[in-house]
Amino acid sequence: MITFPWEEGFAMRVGVSVRAMAAAAVCGLGLSACATVPEDGNTPVAVATVQGEDAVVADIVSRMTLERKIAQLIQPQINSFTAEDMERYRFGSYLNGGNGGPYGDEFAQASEWLRLADEMYDASVRPMPNGEPIVPVMWGTDAVHGHTNVPGATIFPHNIGLGAAGDPDLVRRIGHATAMEIEVTGIDWNFSPTVAVARNDRWGRTYESYSENPELVATLGAALVEGLQGDPDAPGYLGTGRVIATAKHFFGDGGTTNGVDQGDVNGDLADLMAVHAVPYPAAIEAGVETIMASFNSINGRKMHGNERLLTDVLRGQMGFDGLVVGDWNGHGQVQGCTVTDCPESLLAGLDIYMVPDDWRGLMENLIAQVNDGTIPMARVDEAVTRVLRVKYRAGLLGPDSQRPSERGLAGQYELLASPEHRALAREAAARSQVILKNDGVLPIQPGTNVLVAGSAAHNIAQAAGGWTLTWQGGGELSNDDFPNATSIYDGIAQAAASGGGSATLSADGSYTATPDVAVVVFGERPYAEFAGDVPDLAFRDEEGLELLRQFDAAGIPAVAVFLSGRPMWVNRELNAADGFVASWLPGSEGGGVADVLFGARPASGRLSFSWPESCGATPVNGADGALFRVGYGRSLTDTSPLRQLDEECAALEAGAGADWFVSGRLSDGIRVRAGEVDMAQMLGTAPLATMRGYDRNAQEDAREITIADNGYIEFFGIGADEAYRIAYEVPERPEGTVTITSGTSRLDATQYMAIAAGKGWREMVLTAACLPALGNTLRIDASQEFTLRIHTIRREDVAEGTDCAF
């Protein structure tokens, strides 16, 4: 009897073929049937796989040079390196960013994604001049609600909607469909699922969270891992139609102070872990091969440099044996680090640096730091071993390893938004709808003439949300960019027609013939991280409110379909509507929304987040402060009345104030100085600062301010204790300390400016929460040269207790 060199059942668990197992047995006996080393001295990794996972990986690591080892720990983005660079350096992995596409085209067709995958793979496996082992590269992507970087792919509801559906089997099927579409384009690795437990819905990534409930997040996150990778204890694991999964972001990303992206999470560590770390053991049990470190800090210490948590907790306590990958330049935020110089992250337990553009400098420094003893070689070997172990399990190092275009589903472009996948997306959209109010207007009856209003009704990009074709989503996207999708209006029109009725699209709500019912589709504009952070949960866009009130005044029953990435204060809209549906971000199948509106599917969605009763900034988790608790959702037969809701909102009423700087000009009575130099209209040069005109939305409607070493800029104006609301942009991370002073209060804003760096225009709200003695001066100091851009500065009354935001 032949004994395999694997532990019993291991080969099947990792998806190794029967042919490979047989070869392993024969080679294990030392028979001549084993593959031989070619004359060029380059040992194909496939030859070695017959020895078993640990032996294979150890053998490869033992024969790699330091330069090739460090390259396995470097992950650049596709727009910052070439195939020639890949052949020269042999990166272990690479990624496409949210706005990155093959050959510089973020809207490239699927065939171009596959072509680039082949090109990079081929470059990574060309013979090495010194006979080193050849290790194929792997490509990672953010396919967070379908393979949505690729035009024409299926767009599933975002996680917040899947949390409302609450069905792990549904999530598992979505994971499998997503993995199949990813494999079509030759990509190996998905940076998903997000298993954040969002506990402050002001956070712009709330929609990437399944729930505020840790157990539900754990259950659904594990299900998506299984859908992407397959069952680790069954044949086919990481085989055809499966890709490597990533649980992210370890940990606490959903619990930052004020919901600030990449911010600080404070509290007793055991208490924090009891909420935010709960999903990780479940993901590990499900077999997740990679975990991504979070941008945030825990009690002031950045996770990318936190050895206690990345090593002692994740490895030691939780038993994770896969690889830990960093997030986009997250290592550069560790104290004492820069993007190109951060041994601290590797020493803390990070295995792969995600360094999109500055990979060359980081590689050089890491090599030098190993050579000078800063980084022990044993730690490098440990990290490389973890990377290669994942590649082995994914079949990249095995005897069946193939170039991307030769793999199981590669090039089968008909699988992108296939009828089966679209049907699954439609089912998911329908099951994610949560009815918050129904005075009897739902379900819409056969033969009804429906008026569909609101600018979002026929806007697929808005229904899809962020991380769809582009990082932030929306923007200049049109329905033409979504060839395999159906808008909510299209879905309603089809449902109405099938019942003998009709549907008319009227974005502004106008009509000639009085409709039987109106459906008003409105909500948040698409956003992703950073841009999606808000100071409170008041929904301010009044387009939907005005339409609902218009129909109410005309005696036309109206249903509100609210698109959002989080629960929001919409008391006014709830009062004005006869029916109200929390539609979340349902994706590409507007027919799924219509299925619930017309009763073709039951209304089974239930809130996975508490819905706020007030519009303030206080997080709502549980009964306290909740208008609707987790688990709430009406059936189509529940027509019990909803009480009249309070429409007062201090955050909305706090709009009164005074502009200090707007449209490129200082307001009357406002001055700006740098030392003794008065800089009229914010233009000029002083020893302490330089200012020039900058175009944001119009010619010189903003100012770029460069503060010199140990310099400052100071604004003088009107107002006493009103908050400051500032539209600003930080082009590059500050190298020194940045402080903000108003009145007699001083705030160290270095971390906030570092987080904002390179992330586009943001809004800063400075209140008494962080500057208790607000006054009529605002000063920004920098210990080293620092540049920021300012578009507007405004003084405003805000609700008492309003937090600062950046």
C-alpha positions in Angstrom: 0.0 0.0 0.0 1.3 3.4 -1.0 1.3 6.1 1.8 1.0 9.6 0.6 3.4 12.2 2.0 0.4 14.4 3.0 -1.6 14.1 6.2 -4.7 12.0 5.5 -7.2 13.9 3.3 -5.0 16.9 2.9 -4.6 16.6 -0.9 -8.3 16.7 -1.4 -8.8 19.5 1.0 -6.4 21.8 -0.9 -7.9 20.8 -4.3 -4.9 18.8 -5.6 -5.9 16.6 -8.4 -6.0 12.8 -8.3 -3.3 12.8 -11.0 -1.1 15.0 -8.8 -1.7 12.7 -5.8 -0.6 9.7 -7.8 2.5 11.5 -9.0 3.2 12.4 -5.4 3.1 8.8 -4.3 5.3 7.6 -7.1 7.9 10.3 -6.6 7.8 9.7 -2.9 9.1 6.2 -3.7 11.9 7.6 -5.7 10.8 6.0 -9.0 11.8 7.1 -12.4 8.3 8.3 -13.3 9.1 11.6 -11.4 9.6 14.7 -13.5 13.2 15.7 -14.0 15.0 19.0 -13.8 15.5 20.7 -17.2 19.0 21.4 -18.4 18.7 25.1 -17.8 18.8 24.4 -14.1 15.4 26.0 -13.4 13.4 23.7 -11.3 9.7 24.0 -12.1 7.9 24.3 -8.8 5.4 21.7 -10.1 8.2 19.0 -9.7 8.5 19.7 -6.1 4.8 19.7 -5.2 4.9 16.0 -4.9 6.6 16.3 -1.6 3.7 17.9 0.3 2.9 21.4 1.3 5.5 22.0 4.0 8.3 20.2 2.3 7.6 21.9 -1.0 7.5 25.4 0.4 10.5 24.9 2.6 12.5 23.7 -0.4 11.6 26.7 -2.5 12.4 29.1 0.3 15.8 27.5 0.9 16.8 28.1 -2.7 15.6 31.7 -3.1 17.9 34.7 -2.9 17.1 37.5 -0.5 16.1 39.7 -3.4 13.5 37.2 -4.6 12.2 36.6 -1.1 11.6 40.3 -0.5 9.9 40.5 -3.9 7.4 38.0 -2.6 6.4 40.4 0.1 5.8 43.4 -2.3 2.5 44.1 -3.9 2.4 47.0 -6.4 -0.6 48.1 -8.5 -0.9 47.4 -12.2 -0.5 51.1 -13.2 2.9 51.5 -11.6 4.9 48.6 -13.1 5.4 46.8 -16.3 5.8 43.2 -17.4 9.5 43.9 -17.7 9.5 45.0 -14.1 7.7 41.7 -13.2 10.4 39.7 -15.0 13.2 41.6 -13.4 11.9 41.7 -9.8 9.4 38.7 -9.6 6.8 40.3 -7.3 4.9 37.8 -5.3 1.6 39.5 -6.1 0.1 42.6 -7.5 -3.3 44.4 -7.4 -5.6 46.7 -9.4 -6.7 49.7 -7.4 -10.3 50.9 -7.3 -9.6 53.3 -10.2 -7.1 51.1 -12.0 -7.6 49.0 -15.1 -5.4 47.1 -17.6 -3.1 49.2 -19.6 -4.4 52.4 -17.9 -8.0 51.9 -18.9 -10.3 51.5 -15.9 -13.2 50.6 -18.3 -11.2 47.9 -20.1 -13.2 44.9 -21.4 -12.8 41.5 -19.7 -10.6 40.2 -22.4 -8.0 42.9 -21.6 -8.0 41.9 -17.9 -7.3 38.3 -19.0 -4.6 39.5 -21.4 -2.8 41.4 -18.7 -3.1 38.4 -16.3 -1.3 36.2 -18.9 1.3 38.8 -19.6 2.2 39.2 -15.9 2.1 35.5 -15.2 4.3 34.7 -18.2 6.8 37.3 -17.0 6.9 35.8 -13.5 7.7 32.3 -14.7 10.4 33.0 -17.3 13.6 31.1 -16.6 15.9 32.7 -14.0 19.5 33.3 -15.0 20.8 31.9 -11.7 18.7 28.8 -11.6 16.5 30.0 -8.7 13.1 28.3 -8.3 10.3 29.9 -10.4 7.3 31.1 -8.4 4.2 32.3 -10.3 2.7 35.6 -9.3 -0.9 36.1 -8.1 -3.3 39.0 -8.9 -5.6 40.5 -6.2 -8.7 42.6 -6.8 -11.5 44.3 -4.8 -14.5 42.4 -6.0 -16.6 43.5 -3.0 -20.1 43.1 -4.5 -19.4 41.1 -7.6 -16.5 41.5 -10.0 -17.5 45.1 -10.3 -14.3 46.5 -11.7 -15.1 44.9 -15.0 -17.8 46.3 -17.3 -20.6 43.9 -17.8 -20.1 41.8 -14.7 -22.9 41.0 -12.3 -23.4 43.7 -9.6 -24.8 42.2 -6.4 -26.2 44.2 -3.5 -23.6 45.6 -1.1 -23.1 43.8 2.2 -25.5 45.9 4.1 -28.3 44.6 1.9 -27.1 41.0 2.2 -27.2 41.6 6.0 -30.9 42.5 5.7 -31.5 39.3 3.7 -29.7 37.5 6.5 -29.3 34.2 4.6 -25.8 32.6 4.7 -26.7 30.2 1.8 -27.6 33.2 -0.4 -24.3 34.8 0.5 -22.4 31.6 -0.2 -24.0 31.3 -3.7 -23.1 35.0 -4.4 -19.5 34.2 -3.4 -19.3 31.3 -5.8 -20.8 33.3 -8.7 -18.4 36.2 -8.0 -15.4 33.7 -7.9 -16.5 32.3 -11.3 -16.6 35.7 -12.9 -13.2 36.6 -11.4 -11.7 33.4 -12.8 -13.1 34.3 -16.2 -10.6 37.3 -16.2 -7.7 35.3 -14.9 -7.5 36.9 -11.4 -6.5 34.7 -8.4 -7.4 36.6 -5.3 -10.3 38.7 -4.0 -9.9 41.2 -1.2 -13.3 40.3 0.2 -15.3 39.8 2.4 -15.3 42.9 4.6 -16.2 41.6 8.1 -16.2 44.9 9.8 -18.8 45.3 12.5 -20.0 48.9 11.8 -21.0 50.5 15.1 -21.1 54.2 13.9 -23.1 54.6 10.8 -21.4 57.9 10.0 -18.5 55.8 8.7 -18.4 55.9 4.9 -17.8 52.2 4.7 -20.9 51.2 6.6 -22.4 49.6 3.6 -19.5 47.2 3.4 -20.6 45.8 6.7 -23.3 43.1 7.1 -24.5 44.3 10.4 -23.9 46.0 13.7 -24.4 42.5 15.2 -21.0 40.7 15.4 -22.6 37.2 15.2 -24.5 38.0 12.0 -21.3 39.4 10.5 -19.4 36.3 11.5 -22.0 34.0 10.0 -22.3 35.9 6.7 -18.6 36.6 6.4 -17.8 32.9 6.8 -20.4 32.1 4.2 -18.8 34.4 1.6 -15.4 32.9 2.3 -16.9 29.4 1.6 -18.5 30.7 -1.6 -15.3 32.2 -2.9 -12.9 29.4 -1.9 -15.1 26.4 -1.6 -15.4 24.0 1.3 -11.9 23.4 2.8 -12.9 19.8 3.7 -14.4 18.9 0.3 -13.0 18.2 -3.2 -12.8 21.3 -5.4 -11.5 23.6 -2.7 -9.7 26.5 -4.5 -10.2 24.6 -7.7 -12.2 25.7 -10.8 -14.6 28.5 -10.2 -13.0 29.4 -6.9 -10.5 32.2 -5.8 -8.6 33.1 -2.7 -10.6 35.1 -0.2 -9.6 37.8 2.3 -11.2 38.7 5.6 -10.8 42.4 6.2 -9.9 44.6 7.9 -8.3 43.1 11.1 -9.6 44.6 13.2 -11.8 47.4 14.6 -12.4 49.3 11.3 -16.1 49.7 12.1 -15.6 51.1 15.6 -13.5 54.3 15.1 -14.2 57.4 17.1 -16.8 59.5 15.3 -16.9 56.9 12.5 -13.8 58.5 10.9 -12.3 56.2 8.3 -8.8 55.0 9.3 -9.2 56.6 12.7 -8.7 55.4 16.3 -10.6 52.7 18.2 -10.5 53.3 21.9 -11.4 51.1 24.9 -10.6 48.1 26.8 -9.0 45.6 24.4 -11.2 42.6 25.6 -14.3 44.7 25.2 -13.3 45.8 21.7 -12.5 42.2 20.7 -15.8 41.0 22.0 -17.4 43.1 19.2 -14.9 43.7 16.4 -12.8 40.5 16.4 -15.7 38.1 16.6 -16.0 37.5 12.8 -12.3 36.4 12.4 -12.4 33.0 14.1 -15.4 32.1 12.0 -13.6 33.2 8.8 -10.6 31.2 9.9 -12.7 28.1 10.5 -14.2 28.6 7.1 -10.7 28.3 5.7 -9.9 31.9 4.7 -6.4 32.0 3.3 -5.6 35.7 3.7 -6.5 38.4 6.2 -6.0 42.1 5.5 -4.6 44.4 8.2 -6.7 47.5 9.0 -5.8 51.1 8.6 -7.2 52.0 12.0 -5.4 52.3 15.3 -6.3 50.5 18.5 -5.8 52.8 21.4 -3.5 54.9 19.4 -1.4 52.2 17.8 -1.7 51.6 14.1 -2.7 48.0 13.3 0.0 47.7 10.6 2.6 47.9 13.3 0.8 46.1 16.1 2.7 42.9 16.9 0.5 42.0 19.9 -2.6 41.9 17.7 -1.2 40.7 14.3 1.0 38.0 15.8 0.0 37.2 19.4 -3.8 37.4 18.9 -4.3 36.6 15.2 -1.7 33.9 15.0 -1.4 32.7 18.6 -4.9 32.9 19.9 -6.9 32.5 16.7 -4.6 30.0 15.0 -4.5 31.7 11.6 -1.8 30.2 9.4 -2.5 32.1 6.1 -0.9 35.3 5.1 -1.5 38.8 6.3 -1.6 41.5 3.6 -1.5 45.2 4.2 -3.9 47.8 2.9 -3.1 50.6 0.5 0.2 52.1 1.9 -1.2 51.4 5.4 2.3 50.6 6.7 3.3 54.2 5.9 0.9 55.3 8.7 2.8 53.5 11.4 4.6 55.8 13.8 8.2 56.3 12.6 7.5 54.8 9.2 7.2 56.1 5.6 5.8 54.4 2.6 9.3 53.3 1.5 10.8 52.6 5.0 8.9 50.5 7.5 10.6 47.4 8.9 8.2 47.7 11.8 5.3 46.2 9.8 7.1 43.1 8.8 8.4 42.7 12.4 4.8 43.1 13.7 3.5 40.3 11.6 2.6 41.7 8.2 3.5 39.4 5.3 2.8 41.4 2.2 3.2 45.2 1.9 0.5 46.7 -0.4 2.7 49.5 -1.8 0.9 50.6 -4.9 3.5 53.0 -6.4 6.6 53.2 -4.2 7.6 49.5 -4.4 11.1 50.1 -5.6 12.2 52.2 -2.7 10.5 49.8 -0.2 12.2 46.8 -1.7 15.6 48.4 -1.5 15.1 49.4 2.1 13.9 46.0 3.2 16.8 44.3 1.6 19.2 46.7 3.3 17.4 46.2 6.6 17.8 42.4 6.4 21.5 42.8 5.5 22.1 45.2 8.5 20.3 43.0 10.9 17.3 45.2 11.5 15.0 42.5 10.2 16.0 38.9 11.0 16.2 36.5 8.0 14.0 34.1 10.0 11.1 36.6 9.9 11.6 37.1 6.1 11.5 33.3 5.6 8.4 33.0 7.8 6.6 35.6 5.7 7.7 34.1 2.4 6.6 30.7 3.6 3.1 32.0 4.3 2.8 33.6 0.9 4.0 30.4 -0.8 1.7 28.2 1.3 -1.3 30.1 0.0 -0.1 29.8 -3.5 0.4 26.1 -3.1 -3.2 25.7 -1.7 -4.5 27.7 -4.6 -2.8 25.5 -7.2 -0.3 28.0 -8.4 2.7 25.9 -7.3 1.2 22.5 -8.1 1.6 20.2 -11.1 -1.6 21.6 -12.6 -0.5 25.2 -12.4 -1.4 27.0 -15.7 -1.3 30.5 -17.1 -4.5 32.3 -16.4 -6.1 31.9 -19.9 -5.7 28.1 -19.7 -7.6 27.7 -16.4 -11.0 26.3 -16.0 -13.3 29.2 -16.7 -10.9 31.6 -18.2 -12.2 33.4 -21.3 -15.7 32.2 -20.8 -17.1 35.7 -21.0 -20.6 34.6 -21.3 -20.4 33.8 -17.5 -20.2 37.5 -16.8 -23.7 38.5 -15.9 -25.0 35.1 -17.1 -28.7 34.5 -16.8 -28.1 32.4 -13.7 -26.0 35.1 -12.0 -28.4 37.8 -12.9 -31.2 35.8 -11.5 -29.2 35.3 -8.3 -28.6 39.1 -8.1 -32.3 39.8 -8.6 -33.1 37.3 -5.8 -30.6 39.0 -3.5 -31.9 42.5 -4.3 -35.5 41.4 -3.6 -34.6 39.7 -0.3 -32.6 42.7 0.9 -35.6 45.2 0.6 -36.9 46.2 4.1 -40.4 47.8 4.3 -40.4 50.3 7.1 -43.9 51.7 6.4 -47.0 50.5 4.5 -50.3 52.2 4.8 -51.8 49.8 2.3 -50.2 51.1 -0.9 -48.1 47.9 -1.2 -48.2 45.6 -3.0 -48.9 47.6 -6.1 -51.9 45.9 -7.7 -52.2 44.6 -11.3 -53.5 47.1 -13.8 -52.1 50.1 -11.9 -50.7 53.1 -13.7 -47.5 54.0 -11.9 -45.5 57.3 -12.1 -41.8 56.7 -11.3 -40.1 59.8 -10.0 -36.8 60.9 -8.7 -33.4 61.2 -10.4 -32.2 57.9 -9.0 -35.1 55.9 -10.6 -33.3 55.3 -13.9 -29.7 55.5 -12.5 -28.0 52.2 -12.3 -24.8 53.7 -10.9 -26.7 55.2 -7.9 -28.4 51.9 -7.2 -25.0 50.1 -7.3 -23.1 52.6 -5.1 -19.4 52.8 -4.5 -16.8 50.3 -5.7 -18.6 49.9 -9.0 -16.5 50.4 -12.1 -14.7 53.2 -10.3 -13.6 53.5 -6.7 -16.2 56.0 -5.6 -18.8 54.9 -8.1 -21.4 57.3 -9.6 -19.7 60.4 -11.0 -19.8 60.5 -14.8 -21.1 56.9 -15.1 -24.2 56.5 -17.2 -26.6 53.5 -17.8 -24.6 52.9 -21.0 -21.7 51.8 -18.8 -23.8 48.9 -17.5 -24.7 46.8 -20.5 -26.0 43.8 -18.4 -28.1 45.7 -15.9 -31.6 46.9 -15.2 -32.5 50.2 -13.5 -35.2 50.3 -10.9 -37.5 52.1 -13.3 -36.9 49.4 -15.9 -37.8 46.8 -13.4 -41.0 48.6 -12.3 -42.0 49.2 -16.0 -41.7 45.5 -16.7 -43.6 44.5 -13.6 -46.4 47.0 -14.3 -46.7 45.9 -17.9 -46.9 42.2 -17.0 -49.8 43.0 -14.7 -51.7 44.9 -17.4 -50.7 48.4 -16.0 -48.2 50.9 -17.1 -45.2 52.9 -15.8 -44.1 56.4 -16.7 -40.7 57.8 -15.9 -40.8 61.4 -14.7 -37.7 62.4 -12.7 -39.3 65.7 -11.6 -42.7 64.2 -10.8 -44.7 66.0 -13.4 -47.5 64.3 -15.2 -50.4 64.9 -17.6 -52.6 62.0 -16.6 -53.0 61.5 -12.9 -51.3 58.2 -11.9 -52.8 55.7 -9.6 -49.6 55.5 -7.5 -46.2 57.2 -7.5 -42.9 55.5 -6.7 -40.2 58.0 -5.7 -36.6 56.7 -5.9 -34.1 58.9 -4.1 -31.1 58.6 -1.7 -27.4 59.0 -1.2 -25.1 59.6 -4.1 -22.4 56.9 -4.5 -19.3 57.1 -2.4 -16.6 54.9 -1.0 -14.2 55.3 1.9 -13.1 58.8 3.1 -15.6 60.6 0.9 -18.5 58.8 2.6 -17.8 59.9 6.1 -20.5 62.3 7.4 -20.8 64.4 10.6 -24.3 63.2 11.4 -27.1 60.9 10.0 -29.4 63.7 8.8 -30.4 63.0 5.2 -30.2 66.5 3.6 -31.0 66.1 0.0 -34.6 67.2 -0.2 -35.4 66.0 -3.8 -37.3 63.0 -2.5 -39.0 64.9 0.3 -40.3 67.5 -2.1 -41.7 64.9 -4.5 -43.4 62.9 -1.7 -45.0 66.1 -0.3 -46.1 67.0 -3.8 -47.9 63.7 -4.3 -49.3 63.8 -0.8 -50.8 67.3 -1.5 -52.3 65.9 -4.8 -53.9 62.9 -3.1 -51.7 60.5 -5.0 -50.5 57.5 -2.9 -46.7 57.4 -2.9 -44.0 54.8 -2.1 -40.5 56.0 -1.1 -37.7 53.8 -2.3 -34.6 55.0 -0.4 -31.2 54.2 -1.7 -28.5 54.4 1.0 -25.3 52.9 2.4 -26.5 53.2 6.0 -29.7 53.9 8.0 -30.3 57.6 8.1 -32.7 60.1 9.7 -35.6 60.4 7.2 -38.4 61.2 9.5 -39.8 63.8 7.1 -39.8 61.4 4.2 -41.4 58.7 6.4 -44.2 61.1 7.4 -44.8 62.1 3.8 -44.9 58.6 2.2 -47.6 56.1 2.2 -45.0 53.3 1.9 -41.3 53.4 2.6 -38.7 50.8 1.5 -35.1 50.8 2.7 -33.6 49.6 -0.6 -29.9 50.0 0.4 -27.7 49.6 -2.6 -29.4 46.8 -4.6 -27.0 46.6 -7.5 -27.7 45.8 -11.2 -31.1 44.1 -10.9 -33.8 46.7 -10.5 -36.3 44.0 -11.2 -35.6 42.7 -7.7 -36.8 45.9 -6.1 -39.9 45.8 -8.3 -40.5 42.2 -7.3 -41.2 43.3 -3.8 -43.1 46.4 -4.7 -45.5 44.4 -6.8 -45.7 41.4 -4.5 -44.0 38.9 -6.9 -41.7 38.1 -4.0 -42.4 38.4 -0.2 -41.0 41.3 1.7 -38.6 39.2 3.8 -35.8 41.8 4.4 -35.2 42.7 8.1 -32.9 45.4 9.4 -29.4 44.3 10.3 -28.7 47.9 11.6 -30.7 50.0 14.1 -32.5 52.8 12.4 -32.1 56.2 14.1 -35.0 58.2 15.5 -33.0 61.4 15.8 -30.6 63.1 13.4 -27.7 63.5 15.7 -24.2 62.1 15.7 -24.6 59.6 18.6 -24.2 56.0 17.4 -27.4 53.9 17.6 -26.8 50.2 18.4 -29.7 48.5 20.0 -33.0 49.9 21.4 -31.7 53.1 22.8 -32.3 55.8 20.2 -33.7 53.5 17.6 -36.8 54.2 15.6 -36.7 50.7 14.3 -34.6 48.0 15.9 -32.4 45.3 14.4 -34.8 42.7 13.0 -37.6 45.1 12.1 -39.2 44.8 8.7 -42.8 44.6 7.6 -44.4 41.9 5.5 -46.6 43.1 2.6 -49.7 42.4 4.7 -48.6 44.5 7.7 -50.4 47.8 7.1 -50.5 49.0 10.7 -50.1 52.7 10.9 -46.7 54.3 11.7 -47.0 57.2 14.2 -46.3 60.7 13.1 -42.5 61.3 13.6 -40.7 64.3 15.0 -39.4 66.4 12.1 -37.2 68.7 14.1 -33.5 68.3 13.4 -30.9 70.6 15.1 -28.3 69.5 12.6 -30.5 70.9 9.7 -31.3 74.0 11.6 -27.7 74.7 12.4 -27.0 75.8 8.8 -27.1 79.5 9.7 -23.6 81.0 9.8 -21.1 83.1 8.0 -18.8 82.4 5.1 -15.2 83.3 5.7 -13.9 82.1 2.4 -16.0 81.1 -0.7 -15.7 81.2 -4.5 -12.0 82.1 -4.3 -12.5 85.2 -2.1 -12.3 86.1 1.5 -15.5 87.6 2.9 -15.6 91.2 4.2 -13.9 91.6 7.5 -11.8 88.3 7.2 -8.1 88.5 7.1 -5.4 85.9 6.8 -1.8 86.3 7.9 1.5 84.3 8.0 3.5 85.9 10.7 3.6 89.6 10.1 2.5 89.4 6.5 -1.1 90.1 5.7 -2.0 88.0 2.7 -4.9 89.7 1.0 -7.4 87.4 -0.7 -5.3 84.4 0.5 -2.7 85.0 -2.2 1.0 85.8 -1.6 4.2 84.7 -0.2 5.6 85.0 3.3 8.6 83.3 5.1 6.1 81.1 6.9 3.7 80.2 4.1 3.0 80.4 0.4 -0.5 80.6 -1.2 -1.6 80.4 -4.8 -4.8 80.1 -6.7 -6.1 76.5 -7.3 -8.9 75.3 -9.6 -11.3 72.9 -7.9 -14.6 73.4 -9.7 -13.9 76.7 -11.3 -10.9 78.9 -12.0 -9.1 79.7 -8.8 -12.1 78.9 -6.6 -9.7 77.4 -4.0 -6.2 78.1 -2.6 -3.2 75.9 -2.2 -1.4 76.7 1.0 2.2 75.5 1.6 3.3 76.1 5.2 7.0 76.2 5.6 9.0 74.4 8.3 7.8 75.6 11.7 5.5 78.0 9.8 1.8 78.7 10.2 -1.2 80.4 8.6 -3.8 82.2 10.6 -7.3 83.4 9.8 -9.1 86.2 11.7 -12.8 86.9 11.4 -16.2 87.0 13.0 -17.9 84.5 15.2 -17.3 83.3 18.7 -18.3 79.7 19.5 -19.7 78.6 16.1 -18.1 75.6 14.5 -15.8 75.8 11.5 -16.9 73.8 8.4 -14.0 73.6 5.9 -13.8 71.9 2.5 -10.1 70.9 2.2 -7.7 68.5 0.4 -4.3 67.2 1.5 -2.3 66.2 -1.5 0.5 64.4 0.4 1.0 63.0 3.9 2.6 65.4 6.4 6.1 64.6 7.3 5.9 66.5 10.6 3.4 67.6 13.1 0.3 69.6 12.1 -1.7 71.4 14.7 -4.9 73.4 14.6 -5.6 76.2 17.1 -8.7 78.3 17.7 -9.1 80.6 20.6 -7.1 79.1 23.4 -7.7 75.5 22.3 -5.1 73.5 20.4 -5.5 70.1 18.5 -2.9 67.8 17.2 -4.3 67.1 13.7 -1.4 65.2 12.3 -3.1 61.8 12.2 -6.2 63.3 10.5 -4.1 65.0 7.9 -2.2 61.8 7.2 -5.4 59.9 6.8 -6.8 62.5 4.4 -3.6 62.6 2.3 -4.2 61.7 -1.3 -7.9 61.0 -0.8 -9.5 64.0 -2.6 -11.7 66.7 -1.2 -13.1 66.2 2.3 -15.0 68.2 4.9 -13.5 69.2 8.2 -15.9 70.2 11.0 -14.2 71.8 14.1 -16.4 72.0 17.1 -16.1 72.4 20.9 -15.7 68.6 21.1 -12.0 68.9 20.0 -11.5 72.7 20.4 -13.4 73.6 23.6 -12.5 77.3 23.4 -13.4 78.1 19.8 -12.7 81.7 19.0 -12.6 84.1 16.0 -9.2 82.9 15.0 -8.2 79.7 13.2 -4.5 78.8 12.9 -2.7 75.9 11.3 0.9 75.1 12.3 3.3 72.6 10.7 6.7 71.5 12.1 7.8 70.5 8.6 6.7 71.8 5.2 3.0 70.9 4.7 0.6 71.6 1.8 -3.2 71.7 1.9 -5.9 73.1 -0.3 -8.9 75.0 1.0 -12.1 75.5 -1.0 -14.4 77.0 1.6 -14.3 78.1 5.3 -17.6 78.7 7.0 -18.7 79.4 10.6 -21.9 77.5 11.6 -24.1 76.8 14.6 -24.2 73.1 15.2 -26.2 70.9 17.6 -24.8 70.7 21.1 -22.4 67.8 21.4 -21.6 67.6 17.7 -18.3 65.8 17.3 -15.4 67.1 15.2 -14.9 65.4 11.9 -12.2 65.2 9.3 
